[in-house]
Amino acid sequence: MDFEEIDGWIEQGPGADPRRAAGSLTLRERFRRTMFFQEVAAAPNFEFGYWARTLESWHGQGLPDHVVDEATAYDYFGIENLAVVGVNSGPLPICEHEILEETEDRQVYRDPYGCVAEINRHGDQSIPHFLDFPIKDRASWEPFKAALDPEAPERWTNFEASIEALQDSTVPIAIFAGSMVGMARNFIGFEGIAMMSYEDPELLTEIIDTFGACTVGVLEKALPRVQVDAGMGWEDICFNSGPIISPEFMRQAAGPWYRRVADLLVAHGCCVYTTDTDGNINPIVDIFLDNGLNTMFPVEVHAGTDPVALRARYGRRIKFWGGVCKMVLAESKEAIDAELERLRPVFEEGGFIPTVDHRVPANVPYAHYLHYLDRKRALFRVGGTPKY
């Protein structure tokens, strides 16, 4: 999930009755049982969405024309989903979105956080190419402090209506559990945050502390008002060789904030804490687990994060949400079968919601995706009713 999508994601009760038969469990109850290593007749059937051009390309391969976005796709494919509390613990905008340059092929813009980026106007559009970042030193950091005030009225605009709508929810309820390093990286840049961790660690620690304090402040106010089932953060800071800052610095600066969030969640009856961290997370898994982050997401296999290896290493201490290598979906139906069979023992142990480990790319044939969904239902006994 890209940071720009978090605001939209956010703008999207009672406990389970243990006397109910397994076949009549709600999705919320099935989620809880799955994540607590308990038996369930139908595991949650979650997914991670699609590239912008994937559904468009599938229209020429048999996908009905009315399936045009994630919501209609999930309905058609029988994919289930969760609900999200309408409050944001991330930074508020500091400027207006502005188009700086536009040609037939490209567009350069400044986003509401001051980042300058370029996107293609044609072809695949996944991650923007960033050209400049707003935070370079202590002076340029100052405007962001007000944007991270947990009491700012703007972040609470939809909260009351949200928790009213979530009363007696039959689907899992998630709350955004913040970002200690990932959003800071977005505003400092890849090279910038790597250098800052060595050249000005005091400033970077202050930035992380401010993000953490905002998250904790929001959660302290929100969690007493609504029973949530998952805290979901965003720390997209890893690539194929590990994190962009040293694990030692991350443990020292971010670890205590993860622990404070984890303790808050547990104190309010939520024992699933995850954060969206793509790439190779192996060097920081211990930091997550030691500080209460118990569920890895999206477990990007091609980058070196393997749920089979991690379960063998950590046992039931670790849970997974994701873990199906997206790359094999483009290869063949046989490759899909092999990947799901490889993951099957981990699923049977519990604490694992299998999904594609990121958005489905446009090079995946539609027939392969249908095969994946069918085999997933057969092997992993997931819920949801497809319309195809």
LOTILO-949071 format. One line per 3 residues: number of its first residue (from 1); their letters; for each residue x, y, z of N, C-alpha, C, O. Coordinates in steps of 0.02 Angstrom, whole numbers. Last residue first. Example, Ala and Ser with C-alpha at 12.3 -4.5 7.8 and 13.67 -1.06 7.14 Angstrom:
2 = sa = 642,-112,354,684,-53,357,645,2,394,670,57,402; 660,-284,390,615,-225,390,660,-165,390,712,-166,423
//
This chain:
388 = ykp = -908,-771,-528,-886,-792,-594,-900,-867,-603,-885,-895,-656; -935,-733,-403,-990,-726,-450,-969,-746,-520,-1008,-739,-568; -889,-815,-246,-875,-783,-310,-936,-780,-355,-983,-819,-347
385 = tgg = -898,-785,-80,-937,-818,-133,-924,-782,-199,-946,-725,-208; -799,-820,65,-815,-778,7,-851,-817,-47,-837,-875,-59; -661,-911,139,-730,-894,129,-741,-852,67,-698,-848,22
382 = vrf = -542,-1047,113,-560,-977,127,-633,-965,111,-663,-1002,73; -466,-1167,110,-534,-1165,138,-554,-1093,157,-579,-1082,212; -346,-1192,51,-345,-1153,113,-414,-1141,142,-420,-1109,194
379 = lar = -373,-1268,-63,-320,-1289,-18,-324,-1255,50,-307,-1285,101; -486,-1208,-127,-483,-1281,-117,-432,-1300,-63,-447,-1343,-21; -456,-1072,-130,-517,-1095,-96,-512,-1170,-80,-533,-1192,-26
376 = krd = -339,-1078,-206,-337,-1051,-138,-398,-1074,-99,-392,-1093,-41; -389,-1123,-327,-345,-1167,-288,-338,-1143,-216,-333,-1184,-170; -465,-1009,-362,-497,-1075,-355,-454,-1122,-313,-480,-1156,-268
373 = lyh = -368,-908,-370,-424,-902,-323,-457,-969,-310,-474,-985,-253; -284,-962,-472,-258,-948,-405,-315,-945,-354,-311,-976,-301; -374,-961,-579,-347,-1025,-555,-320,-1017,-484,-331,-1059,-441
370 = lyh = -390,-824,-594,-448,-865,-576,-425,-933,-549,-454,-958,-501; -259,-795,-634,-285,-767,-572,-346,-806,-548,-353,-820,-489; -248,-861,-755,-204,-881,-700,-232,-856,-633,-230,-891,-583
367 = ayp = -339,-791,-832,-352,-862,-818,-309,-887,-760,-331,-929,-721; -275,-666,-841,-338,-672,-804,-352,-745,-785,-374,-759,-730; -98,-662,-819,-157,-678,-859,-219,-687,-815,-215,-712,-759
364 = vna = -5,-528,-760,-36,-591,-739,-96,-605,-783,-142,-564,-784; 41,-404,-790,64,-458,-833,37,-526,-813,52,-577,-844; -3,-315,-695,-42,-319,-757,-19,-375,-803,-54,-392,-850
361 = pvr = 5,-385,-526,30,-347,-584,-11,-360,-647,-48,-408,-651; -85,-363,-379,-76,-409,-435,-53,-369,-496,-88,-322,-517; 3,-297,-238,-49,-290,-290,-33,-335,-349,26,-343,-367
358 = hdv = 74,-427,-136,66,-356,-153,11,-353,-205,-25,-402,-215; 64,-563,-113,107,-522,-69,115,-450,-92,161,-416,-69; -99,-632,-101,-43,-612,-144,-2,-560,-106,-31,-517,-72
355 = tpi = -128,-712,58,-148,-666,5,-87,-657,-41,-31,-672,-21; -176,-808,197,-138,-806,134,-169,-758,83,-228,-762,68; -156,-783,358,-206,-766,308,-170,-759,241,-137,-708,230
352 = fgg = -112,-875,494,-90,-858,427,-151,-845,383,-192,-889,372; -132,-949,612,-100,-884,616,-76,-859,549,-24,-826,545; -97,-1124,569,-137,-1067,592,-98,-1002,594,-38,-1001,579
349 = eef = -48,-1238,513,-28,-1225,582,-69,-1167,612,-76,-1162,673; -93,-1229,384,-124,-1279,427,-106,-1269,500,-144,-1288,545; -4,-1132,333,-75,-1116,342,-108,-1165,390,-147,-1144,433
346 = vpr = 111,-1208,329,109,-1150,373,36,-1130,386,18,-1114,442; 77,-1306,233,91,-1326,302,89,-1267,351,67,-1275,408; 57,-1222,113,1,-1257,147,18,-1278,218,-25,-1269,262
343 = lre = 157,-1170,40,134,-1131,97,83,-1168,140,68,-1148,196; 172,-1262,-61,230,-1247,-19,208,-1211,45,238,-1222,98; 50,-1254,-123,66,-1315,-86,125,-1304,-39,127,-1331,16
340 = lea = 65,-1129,-182,14,-1138,-131,27,-1201,-90,17,-1202,-30; 170,-1156,-273,178,-1105,-222,127,-1114,-165,145,-1108,-107; 114,-1254,-355,173,-1270,-315,182,-1220,-259,200,-1239,-203
337 = dia = 9,-1184,-417,-5,-1242,-375,53,-1257,-328,43,-1272,-269; 85,-1090,-488,38,-1068,-436,23,-1125,-388,23,-1116,-327; 149,-1174,-577,189,-1135,-529,145,-1110,-472,167,-1108,-415
334 = eks = 40,-1219,-650,79,-1267,-611,122,-1232,-559,130,-1256,-503; -1,-1106,-714,-45,-1133,-664,-8,-1183,-620,-22,-1190,-560; 137,-989,-726,96,-1044,-751,50,-1067,-696,60,-1051,-637
331 = eal = 179,-845,-707,218,-900,-737,174,-953,-768,173,-961,-829; 108,-751,-638,119,-739,-710,152,-798,-744,153,-801,-805; 111,-796,-510,46,-791,-542,53,-780,-617,9,-799,-656
328 = vmk = 238,-785,-461,220,-850,-489,153,-847,-525,138,-890,-567; 245,-655,-409,281,-670,-470,258,-735,-503,258,-741,-564; 182,-650,-288,146,-624,-346,179,-643,-412,146,-647,-463
325 = cvg = 182,-774,-169,225,-737,-214,187,-715,-277,164,-757,-315; 95,-750,-26,91,-787,-89,128,-747,-142,107,-691,-159; 104,-666,91,147,-724,84,142,-765,21,181,-813,13
322 = gwf = -26,-617,201,6,-608,135,42,-673,116,14,-727,122; 10,-617,356,-46,-592,318,-17,-573,250,12,-520,242; 61,-716,496,71,-690,429,5,-669,398,-48,-697,411
319 = kir = 149,-719,654,90,-730,613,101,-696,546,145,-654,539; 256,-792,778,247,-749,720,185,-769,681,170,-829,674; 259,-885,876,270,-816,897,255,-767,840,241,-708,852
316 = rgy = 255,-1011,830,191,-975,836,198,-904,864,149,-869,874; 417,-1003,755,360,-1040,779,297,-998,782,288,-953,741; 532,-945,703,500,-913,760,440,-951,789,415,-933,842
313 = rar = 582,-1029,600,628,-995,645,594,-972,709,622,-977,763; 472,-1076,531,519,-1125,557,566,-1093,609,586,-1125,657; 417,-954,495,381,-995,543,427,-1048,573,422,-1063,632
310 = lav = 516,-912,404,505,-873,465,466,-913,517,479,-908,577; 507,-1006,301,569,-1000,339,558,-964,405,587,-982,456; 374,-980,260,395,-1047,279,457,-1044,323,460,-1075,376
307 = pdt = 372,-845,223,334,-867,282,354,-936,306,350,-951,365; 511,-752,177,476,-815,164,438,-838,226,470,-850,278; 577,-626,95,539,-636,157,493,-696,148,441,-690,115
304 = gah = 637,-599,-26,674,-639,23,639,-650,89,667,-680,134; 567,-543,-127,618,-501,-96,658,-538,-43,707,-512,-17; 471,-637,-155,524,-627,-205,581,-585,-176,638,-591,-199
301 = vev = 383,-621,-43,424,-681,-51,483,-669,-97,539,-688,-82; 334,-513,73,351,-513,2,405,-566,-13,464,-557,1; 230,-490,177,275,-549,173,295,-559,99,276,-609,68
298 = pfm = 162,-371,195,128,-425,158,172,-486,145,154,-528,104; 164,-421,366,122,-405,309,160,-359,262,190,-311,286; 165,-513,518,203,-485,462,158,-478,401,118,-523,385
295 = tnl = 123,-483,682,96,-508,618,132,-474,560,131,-413,555; 167,-424,799,167,-497,795,145,-526,729,148,-587,720; 248,-310,880,222,-317,812,224,-391,794,277,-417,775
292 = gnd = 313,-307,1004,241,-318,1002,210,-321,933,150,-333,928; 450,-299,1006,413,-240,1026,338,-245,1010,304,-194,1004; 501,-416,958,521,-397,1026,480,-338,1052,475,-327,1112
289 = lfi = 451,-412,826,425,-460,874,440,-439,946,398,-445,990; 530,-305,768,457,-304,769,430,-349,825,391,-326,867; 659,-354,788,640,-289,817,564,-284,821,537,-262,872
286 = dvi = 656,-473,715,665,-476,788,645,-410,821,616,-410,876; 644,-420,586,589,-460,615,595,-463,690,545,-456,726; 747,-357,522,711,-319,574,652,-357,604,614,-329,643
283 = pni = 807,-438,425,850,-407,476,813,-370,532,842,-354,583; 691,-479,347,726,-526,391,770,-491,443,771,-513,500; 620,-408,254,615,-385,323,654,-429,371,652,-418,432
280 = ngd = 632,-357,98,664,-407,140,665,-382,212,706,-339,230; 472,-288,44,543,-302,39,566,-355,88,526,-393,115; 353,-193,145,373,-232,87,447,-250,93,481,-230,140
277 = tdt = 254,-182,274,325,-175,262,345,-221,206,353,-281,216; 125,-131,364,140,-144,294,214,-129,283,235,-71,282; 109,-211,520,126,-151,483,147,-170,413,183,-218,403
274 = tyv = 5,-267,657,45,-278,596,63,-211,566,35,-159,585; -63,-348,787,-28,-286,770,18,-300,712,64,-341,717; -186,-413,878,-157,-419,811,-128,-351,793,-165,-303,784
271 = ccg = -256,-395,995,-192,-431,999,-163,-446,930,-118,-489,925; -353,-289,1085,-332,-304,1017,-262,-334,1019,-215,-303,1043; -397,-240,1210,-425,-302,1184,-406,-320,1113,-439,-361,1082
268 = hav = -331,-131,1258,-400,-121,1234,-425,-181,1195,-469,-174,1152; -206,-174,1285,-245,-148,1341,-318,-138,1322,-362,-137,1366; -160,-199,1156,-176,-255,1200,-220,-232,1259,-266,-268,1278
265 = lld = -141,-65,1111,-188,-111,1077,-209,-167,1123,-269,-182,1129; -43,-21,1202,-109,12,1198,-160,-34,1166,-216,-40,1191; 62,-106,1170,34,-109,1238,-35,-76,1239,-80,-99,1274
262 = avr = 88,-66,1037,68,-134,1052,34,-139,1120,-17,-172,1127; 129,68,1059,69,54,1019,44,-16,1035,-16,-25,1046; 245,44,1134,190,84,1163,125,72,1125,71,67,1156
259 = ryw = 321,-29,1041,300,-60,1104,242,-21,1136,196,-52,1162; 343,65,942,305,4,926,278,-27,990,221,-49,993; 422,150,1020,356,173,998,313,115,975,253,114,987
256 = pga = 539,77,1043,497,96,1100,427,120,1079,379,111,1116; 587,62,903,564,7,944,520,26,1003,468,-4,1013; 641,177,848,572,161,833,544,107,879,484,105,893
253 = aqr = 773,189,904,730,248,894,657,230,887,614,264,915; 830,60,922,837,111,973,785,166,966,756,188,1016; 797,-9,805,778,-36,870,778,18,924,733,21,966
250 = mfe = 855,76,711,783,66,710,759,38,777,708,59,804; 990,64,738,957,129,747,882,120,751,849,154,791; 1004,-73,708,1021,-49,774,987,19,788,959,29,841
247 = psi = 971,-84,572,927,-115,623,941,-88,693,895,-82,734; 994,70,483,1022,11,516,972,-18,566,935,19,599; 881,101,347,920,124,404,944,63,442,916,9,433
244 = ipg = 821,25,251,862,81,228,899,117,285,943,157,272; 825,-157,272,799,-89,284,848,-35,262,908,-47,255; 864,-275,136,848,-257,204,826,-184,211,809,-153,161
241 = snf = 881,-303,5,937,-320,50,924,-299,122,968,-305,164; 769,-262,-64,789,-332,-69,847,-352,-25,861,-412,-18; 700,-153,63,710,-171,-7,739,-242,-9,734,-278,41
238 = cid = 594,-67,178,641,-120,161,642,-133,86,592,-125,51; 496,20,219,565,43,224,616,-10,204,676,2,212; 351,56,252,379,31,189,451,53,183,466,100,146
235 = ewg = 257,41,366,330,51,372,364,25,309,402,-23,313; 110,66,440,140,72,373,214,89,381,231,145,400; -9,-33,537,35,24,524,62,23,453,40,-17,411
232 = mga = -152,-82,611,-116,-90,548,-75,-27,533,-104,26,518; -224,-181,732,-189,-118,722,-144,-127,661,-103,-173,658; -378,-264,739,-310,-262,712,-285,-190,710,-322,-145,690
229 = dvq = -499,-252,800,-471,-319,795,-400,-320,769,-365,-370,776; -571,-136,919,-539,-152,855,-508,-222,859,-494,-248,913; -705,-58,984,-667,-120,990,-637,-137,923,-674,-152,875
226 = vrp = -701,113,1027,-720,63,978,-675,1,987,-615,7,996; -657,201,1125,-723,213,1095,-746,158,1048,-805,155,1031; -528,181,1167,-581,170,1216,-651,175,1186,-700,155,1218
223 = lak = -456,217,1046,-467,147,1064,-520,136,1119,-554,85,1117; -442,359,1033,-489,321,991,-505,252,1019,-563,231,1017; -348,410,1122,-414,441,1120,-465,396,1084,-523,396,1102
220 = elv = -238,331,1100,-262,339,1168,-332,368,1170,-372,352,1214; -218,351,962,-243,287,986,-270,292,1058,-320,259,1074; -169,484,960,-231,466,926,-260,402,954,-320,398,968
217 = gvt = -50,469,1035,-101,516,1055,-169,501,1024,-221,505,1057; 21,376,958,-1,357,1025,-57,404,1049,-105,382,1080; 43,456,841,8,391,839,-21,373,907,-79,356,913
214 = cag = 116,563,895,52,575,861,11,511,859,-49,512,875; 229,498,942,185,532,989,117,547,959,66,544,993; 285,453,820,262,406,870,214,437,919,163,407,937
211 = ftd = 318,574,757,271,528,725,242,479,776,182,467,777; 410,617,853,350,657,839,297,615,804,238,620,820; 509,519,850,473,531,912,408,570,899,357,556,931
208 = iie = 556,539,719,523,476,737,482,484,800,426,459,805; 614,667,739,561,657,690,521,594,705,460,595,705; 711,637,835,658,685,851,599,677,803,541,679,823
205 = tll = 792,552,759,758,526,819,701,572,839,647,548,859; 838,643,665,796,588,643,759,557,702,701,538,695; 914,727,751,856,753,715,810,697,693,749,702,701
202 = epd = 1011,636,796,967,670,845,905,698,810,850,693,837; 1081,596,683,1035,548,715,989,580,766,934,555,778; 1145,654,564,1107,692,613,1056,646,647,996,656,640
199 = eys = 1221,558,496,1247,626,501,1209,668,553,1239,713,583; 1149,435,506,1220,438,525,1243,510,539,1280,522,586; 1022,464,467,1030,419,524,1102,417,549,1115,398,606
196 = mma = 1040,539,353,1022,573,414,1033,529,475,1051,553,529; 1064,441,255,1118,485,275,1103,518,343,1147,525,385; 936,383,248,994,341,261,1053,383,286,1087,364,334
193 = ige = 859,493,215,849,463,281,907,417,299,925,411,357; 911,525,85,910,573,139,904,541,208,941,560,254; 890,416,4,958,433,21,960,479,82,1004,474,125
190 = fgi = 745,424,9,782,362,23,854,378,45,875,357,99; 663,562,94,692,528,36,735,469,57,757,464,114; 585,632,182,657,645,183,691,616,121,741,642,97
187 = fnr = 458,588,165,468,660,165,542,679,166,559,737,153; 466,449,170,431,480,114,447,555,109,451,582,54; 526,429,294,565,416,233,533,449,173,568,476,129
184 = amg = 415,455,373,473,499,377,517,490,315,541,539,288; 339,344,341,316,410,318,373,461,322,378,504,279; 424,243,402,404,242,332,382,309,305,405,330,252
181 = vms = 441,262,540,497,273,495,475,281,423,503,322,386; 317,250,603,372,283,639,428,303,592,461,354,602; 150,260,581,212,248,544,267,286,579,265,347,585
178 = gaf = -13,194,633,41,242,624,101,217,585,102,161,559; -119,109,635,-75,109,693,-11,148,680,40,137,714; -285,122,595,-218,139,571,-173,149,632,-187,191,675
175 = iai = -383,-18,639,-368,52,650,-296,65,626,-252,23,635; -514,-131,589,-444,-112,595,-438,-37,609,-483,2,592; -627,-255,621,-617,-183,623,-543,-170,634,-513,-194,682
172 = pvt = -702,-387,526,-649,-362,570,-642,-287,565,-650,-258,511; -883,-386,522,-818,-393,488,-764,-366,535,-780,-326,579; -995,-356,589,-983,-428,579,-919,-440,541,-901,-498,528
169 = sdq = -1022,-230,712,-991,-251,649,-981,-326,646,-961,-357,696; -1086,-160,813,-1110,-228,795,-1082,-252,729,-1115,-290,693; -1035,-6,746,-1068,-41,801,-1096,-107,775,-1127,-110,722
166 = lae = -989,67,640,-955,4,655,-985,-33,714,-962,-88,731; -1056,186,636,-1069,138,582,-1040,69,597,-1062,18,571; -998,247,747,-1070,233,747,-1086,179,695,-1125,133,709
163 = isa = -870,266,703,-881,217,756,-955,200,764,-972,146,787; -896,361,598,-864,296,585,-879,246,640,-899,190,625; -948,472,658,-990,436,611,-963,366,598,-1000,319,589
160 = efn = -833,506,734,-896,489,767,-942,449,721,-971,399,741; -731,529,632,-725,479,684,-792,458,713,-807,399,717; -712,621,534,-756,565,518,-761,514,575,-794,462,568
157 = twr = -625,717,595,-686,737,561,-736,680,553,-796,689,564; -503,707,653,-558,676,689,-626,688,655,-678,671,683; -409,780,588,-400,707,587,-459,671,620,-464,610,615
154 = epa = -448,912,611,-456,883,544,-449,807,544,-481,774,503; -414,950,741,-483,931,726,-491,895,659,-535,853,651; -271,885,821,-295,926,765,-365,904,744,-375,845,731
151 = epd = -213,808,917,-277,839,934,-306,880,877,-360,908,884; -89,769,870,-141,718,875,-210,747,890,-261,715,878; 2,852,752,-33,864,814,-90,813,821,-136,815,780
148 = laa = 75,853,636,74,792,675,45,802,745,61,766,791; 81,977,582,44,926,543,39,860,580,2,816,559; 169,1040,666,98,1055,673,55,1005,637,-1,991,657
145 = kfp = 287,983,612,268,971,681,194,985,693,160,946,726; 316,1022,484,282,958,493,259,946,564,217,904,576; 390,1140,487,319,1143,466,280,1078,478,219,1078,482
142 = ews = 523,1090,532,478,1127,575,405,1128,552,360,1119,593; 606,1038,435,565,992,474,510,1028,513,458,999,526; 683,1140,388,629,1116,344,584,1064,378,531,1048,352
139 = ard = 771,1151,498,727,1207,479,669,1183,435,612,1205,445; 841,1029,499,797,1047,555,748,1103,536,690,1101,556; 830,964,330,867,984,390,816,1004,444,756,997,434
136 = kip = 744,919,235,815,912,221,858,926,283,914,903,289; 589,879,179,629,882,241,703,868,224,721,814,202; 533,868,48,528,930,86,574,935,146,595,990,164
133 = fdl = 616,810,-101,582,796,-38,584,857,7,633,895,5; 605,772,-276,628,814,-221,585,800,-160,527,781,-165; 565,669,-360,618,713,-383,646,756,-326,705,775,-328
130 = fhp = 506,503,-376,511,564,-336,574,603,-356,628,575,-366; 397,424,-476,469,438,-472,477,505,-436,459,557,-463; 263,325,-404,290,385,-435,366,388,-429,396,358,-384
127 = isq = 221,159,-442,252,203,-392,279,264,-427,316,258,-476; 128,130,-558,128,98,-493,155,146,-441,118,171,-399; 63,122,-708,76,173,-658,71,140,-589,17,124,-565
124 = dgh = 93,72,-874,86,53,-804,104,111,-758,154,145,-769; 34,192,-997,64,129,-975,52,116,-902,7,144,-871; 48,371,-971,27,312,-1010,61,250,-981,110,256,-945
121 = rni = 102,466,-895,31,475,-910,4,417,-951,-56,414,-964; 211,436,-759,195,426,-829,120,437,-839,80,419,-796; 253,562,-638,219,500,-656,212,497,-732,207,549,-765
118 = eav = 358,632,-514,342,627,-585,306,560,-597,326,509,-569; 355,745,-373,359,680,-404,338,683,-477,305,731,-499; 396,822,-224,390,832,-296,403,766,-330,453,733,-319
115 = cgy = 312,846,-70,355,803,-111,342,818,-185,285,825,-206; 221,915,8,280,951,-17,328,909,-57,381,934,-77; 105,856,38,156,853,90,222,885,68,272,882,103
112 = pdr = 21,856,-71,2,896,-13,51,895,45,41,929,95; 146,860,-207,89,831,-171,74,872,-108,111,919,-92; 179,930,-359,197,934,-288,136,911,-249,81,937,-256
109 = yvq = 218,846,-516,173,879,-468,205,884,-400,252,848,-384; 227,814,-686,266,827,-625,221,867,-578,191,917,-599; 188,693,-805,162,747,-763,207,753,-701,222,703,-669
106 = rde = 207,642,-977,224,642,-906,192,701,-871,172,751,-901; 167,647,-1111,191,584,-1084,200,583,-1008,201,530,-977; 127,774,-1144,86,719,-1167,104,654,-1132,61,610,-1123
103 = tee = 161,863,-990,168,852,-1061,123,794,-1081,84,769,-1040; 175,976,-860,134,924,-890,147,922,-965,144,973,-999; 220,1034,-699,237,1026,-770,196,969,-798,184,919,-764
100 = lie = 157,1048,-577,212,1092,-593,230,1090,-667,253,1140,-695; 9,1046,-493,41,1020,-552,94,1070,-575,78,1128,-589; -13,1027,-320,0,1074,-375,35,1038,-432,85,1004,-422
97 = hec = -103,1021,-170,-77,983,-226,-70,1029,-286,-117,1067,-302; -53,1135,-40,-101,1113,-91,-66,1069,-143,-7,1079,-158; 20,1083,118,14,1128,60,-39,1100,12,-65,1046,24
94 = ipl = 17,992,217,48,1056,234,44,1105,176,63,1163,184; -98,868,282,-67,905,227,-38,971,250,-64,1004,295; -49,778,431,-99,814,392,-64,852,336,-4,868,342
91 = pgs = 26,618,462,30,691,454,-27,719,413,-52,687,367; -78,492,547,-22,515,506,-21,591,500,-63,625,530; -190,444,605,-135,461,650,-72,481,612,-18,486,641
88 = nvg = -357,470,573,-291,466,542,-238,487,593,-241,543,620; -509,377,575,-465,427,607,-395,416,581,-374,359,569; -621,277,557,-609,339,520,-571,391,559,-598,444,575
85 = vva = -575,108,555,-597,165,595,-576,230,560,-519,236,537; -626,-3,428,-572,37,456,-601,96,495,-646,130,471; -660,-177,394,-681,-107,401,-628,-69,439,-589,-98,477
82 = lne = -608,-299,269,-618,-275,337,-645,-203,336,-652,-174,282; -670,-424,152,-633,-365,171,-648,-345,243,-694,-372,274; -663,-556,26,-690,-523,86,-646,-464,105,-591,-454,79
79 = igf = -703,-595,-140,-651,-579,-92,-682,-538,-34,-721,-492,-45; -773,-632,-254,-790,-662,-189,-738,-651,-136,-728,-693,-92; -754,-570,-373,-711,-627,-359,-728,-661,-292,-699,-713,-276
76 = ydy = -849,-466,-364,-853,-516,-417,-814,-579,-401,-837,-635,-414; -805,-393,-253,-873,-419,-255,-878,-476,-306,-909,-527,-292; -677,-357,-295,-685,-399,-235,-755,-431,-234,-762,-489,-216
73 = ata = -712,-276,-404,-673,-338,-414,-682,-384,-355,-692,-444,-363; -777,-170,-348,-815,-213,-392,-778,-279,-405,-809,-331,-415; -667,-120,-270,-730,-139,-239,-770,-186,-283,-795,-237,-259
70 = edv = -564,-92,-364,-554,-143,-312,-620,-167,-282,-629,-227,-271; -643,-75,-526,-602,-52,-471,-599,-107,-418,-627,-162,-427; -722,-132,-624,-678,-77,-644,-632,-53,-588,-586,-13,-601
67 = vhd = -829,-233,-695,-777,-239,-643,-722,-189,-659,-679,-202,-702; -906,-222,-806,-927,-184,-747,-878,-188,-689,-884,-151,-640; -854,-307,-903,-838,-235,-907,-857,-197,-845,-829,-144,-831
64 = plg = -785,-463,-843,-842,-420,-863,-825,-346,-858,-786,-325,-816; -642,-538,-911,-670,-504,-853,-727,-459,-875,-718,-419,-922; -587,-585,-1031,-647,-617,-1005,-676,-585,-943,-731,-604,-923
61 = qgh = -484,-514,-1082,-472,-586,-1070,-531,-621,-1037,-526,-679,-1018; -504,-381,-1085,-496,-414,-1149,-485,-489,-1143,-476,-523,-1194; -503,-354,-950,-566,-347,-987,-563,-380,-1055,-613,-404,-1080
58 = wse = -373,-361,-904,-414,-421,-899,-481,-416,-936,-512,-467,-951; -328,-231,-918,-302,-282,-963,-343,-346,-962,-347,-381,-1012; -402,-173,-815,-412,-150,-883,-387,-203,-933,-419,-217,-983
55 = ltr = -346,-234,-704,-415,-248,-720,-430,-228,-792,-468,-263,-827; -212,-177,-716,-225,-249,-716,-296,-265,-736,-307,-304,-782; -179,-44,-704,-194,-69,-771,-214,-142,-773,-231,-168,-827
52 = awy = -154,-23,-568,-206,16,-601,-227,-14,-668,-285,-9,-687; -137,-182,-482,-109,-123,-516,-165,-87,-553,-218,-117,-568; -246,-229,-346,-220,-237,-414,-184,-174,-436,-199,-119,-413
49 = gfe = -269,-312,-184,-286,-267,-238,-246,-279,-301,-216,-332,-310; -244,-404,-86,-208,-341,-81,-222,-294,-140,-191,-242,-145; -370,-502,4,-320,-492,-48,-293,-421,-43,-315,-382,-1
46 = fnp = -446,-631,108,-424,-563,95,-377,-561,35,-347,-612,18; -544,-728,171,-521,-727,102,-504,-654,84,-542,-621,50; -524,-812,327,-538,-750,289,-508,-752,220,-451,-776,211
43 = aaa = -571,-988,323,-525,-934,341,-544,-870,303,-577,-875,251; -694,-1088,381,-677,-1046,322,-633,-989,345,-656,-945,383; -692,-1158,500,-714,-1192,440,-695,-1154,377,-681,-1184,325
40 = veq = -554,-1158,609,-608,-1120,579,-627,-1154,514,-583,-1177,476; -456,-1172,758,-488,-1202,699,-546,-1159,674,-581,-1127,714; -335,-1047,801,-392,-1090,817,-423,-1117,753,-415,-1087,699
37 = ffm = -235,-951,800,-217,-1021,789,-272,-1069,809,-259,-1125,831; -279,-823,800,-261,-852,865,-250,-928,861,-256,-964,911; -316,-792,674,-256,-759,699,-236,-782,769,-183,-764,794
34 = trr = -434,-869,664,-376,-883,621,-312,-854,651,-261,-887,652; -517,-806,757,-497,-876,767,-435,-892,726,-389,-925,750; -531,-678,697,-502,-686,764,-477,-757,775,-422,-767,800
31 = fre = -592,-712,574,-527,-677,576,-493,-688,644,-434,-705,647; -712,-766,619,-664,-809,582,-595,-778,581,-545,-813,587; -770,-653,675,-752,-709,718,-703,-756,684,-657,-782,716
28 = rlt = -787,-578,557,-749,-551,614,-725,-607,661,-668,-608,683; -870,-656,482,-802,-645,459,-758,-619,515,-699,-636,520; -961,-763,598,-954,-704,556,-882,-699,532,-837,-733,558
25 = lsg = -1005,-936,595,-963,-881,620,-963,-823,571,-964,-833,510; -1071,-1049,563,-1110,-988,565,-1070,-928,590,-1098,-875,604; -986,-1156,571,-1013,-1140,506,-1052,-1075,504,-1064,-1047,451
22 = aar = -961,-1168,708,-908,-1142,664,-936,-1120,597,-913,-1070,569; -1095,-1109,813,-1064,-1162,774,-1015,-1131,725,-1024,-1075,702; -1073,-1012,961,-1099,-1020,894,-1061,-1073,856,-1001,-1082,867
19 = rpd = -1017,-991,1082,-1065,-1047,1078,-1089,-1059,1008,-1121,-1110,994; -937,-879,1084,-904,-943,1076,-952,-1001,1069,-931,-1056,1052; -966,-736,1000,-1003,-781,1044,-974,-851,1035,-984,-881,982
16 = agp = -850,-598,999,-879,-658,970,-916,-700,1022,-898,-699,1081; -896,-431,1058,-852,-488,1047,-890,-547,1018,-951,-547,1013; -962,-283,973,-963,-336,1024,-915,-394,1008,-897,-404,950
13 = gqe = -866,-157,919,-928,-192,936,-919,-251,984,-874,-258,1025; -631,238,224,-675,181,210,-725,168,273,-766,122,270; -538,321,256,-605,347,246,-653,292,224,-711,305,208
10 = iwg = -421,247,256,-451,264,321,-523,287,312,-565,275,355; -393,239,120,-405,177,157,-440,192,223,-485,155,243; -366,370,91,-426,339,63,-444,275,99,-503,260,108
7 = die = -245,383,163,-302,426,179,-367,396,152,-418,396,187; -165,287,98,-185,277,167,-245,320,185,-291,296,219; -117,311,-27,-180,274,-23,-206,269,49,-263,249,59
4 = efd = 5,371,-15,-50,412,-40,-117,377,-33,-169,410,-32; 87,263,22,65,311,74,6,352,50,-39,368,90; 36,106,-49,73,167,-51,44,217,-1,-15,214,15
1 = m = 42,-59,0,0,0,0,44,62,0,86,70,44
//
